[in-house]
């Protein structure tokens, strides 16, 4: 097999691995809320009040990215030291165990096992830093942005498939054998297939002569972030990453509140919105990112895409009819799909050729912080007014745009 074909095969495997990583997160979207609010029993004791149930729900959702925050740079640093393939297999095996624990926890109605599963899967979801590092290994400066676009396509596909799959497979009215555990059995099976695929077909992308000894301990994430923020360029660039990720996560987690309060959207309509955003995210990565990245560098794309993305959210407030949201929503996955992979490509270049794992691990930790902070503070903010998710999102991404212009 030629080197070019081998690289294409490895990129495809990496994209599939990232897709499963994202799907494990998105398939839980329609599951945990009804699971925690089910007052007939389940993993939360009968008679538990609604405020306590929603608090438990918040912790279940937030503990995943919190664990990811600590383990992403750890796994990235380990891959710089021991190679991508070994650490990727280690992380995939951990995710498999996490999904199995969740399925068993649901069947045995164990809240402890549910939390244990979220901790395990959150820790090993840090493998995204390893997949990013492998993409960096297989890319040059010209192909880096378009190759990172594969991760955007994987996320878009998971956003389209994950919630629908989770809702379908957990609904006993569709099939009497379906329950809340069914999606996690499927996730376990697909993860096992992915483990075998990586073990047999994936080539090591980091040769021994390019490996480096870096610190690998549970606090490597916070320590590396502190060290990175000591440098002005690093500090500003990671602030850009944080502002973009915080704003977009605030939108994805609380946009449903706006839709329900403003348009009285039903569950099926909320599912349609998520799938619609996912489809356009896929199309953006498949059709636009590659040709635009060939013609323009990331430092030329980002000043435009970030500004237009920030403007897309207030535009939704001008829509008065639910179905008229759809032509306006196109711009969100469009400009986010152009912004995210190009920003990752810029961050990747900060570390040089020898520390992709470390830098991208830090990058993933920053993004993980931006995932677990919105649930912690968003409930109070959104409670002030249902339009706040759109204003907070727009303001945060506008801040990312200003910071990027200053850093550039």
Buried (B, 14 or more C-beta within 10 A) or exposed (E): EEEEEBBEBBBBBBBBBBBBBBBBBBBBBBBBBBBBBBEEEBBBEEEBEEEEBBBBBBBBBBBBBBBBBBBBBBBBBBBBBBBBBBBBBBBBBBBBBBBBBBBBBBBEEBBEBBBBBBBBBBBBBBBBBBBBBBBBBBBEEEBBBBBBBBBBBBBBBBBBBBBBBBBBBBBEEEEEEBBBBBBBBBBBEBBBEBBEBBEEEBBBBBEEEEBEEBEBEEEBBEBBBEEBBEEEEBBBBBBBBBBBBBBBBBBBBBBBBBBBEBBEBEEEBBBBBBBBBBBBBBBBBBEBBBEBBEEBBBEEBBEBBBBBBBBBBBBBBEBEEBEEBBEBBBBBBBBBBBBBBBBBBBBBBBBEEEBBBBBBBBBBBBBBBBBBBBBEEBBEBBEEEBBBBBBBBBBBBBBBBBBBEEBB
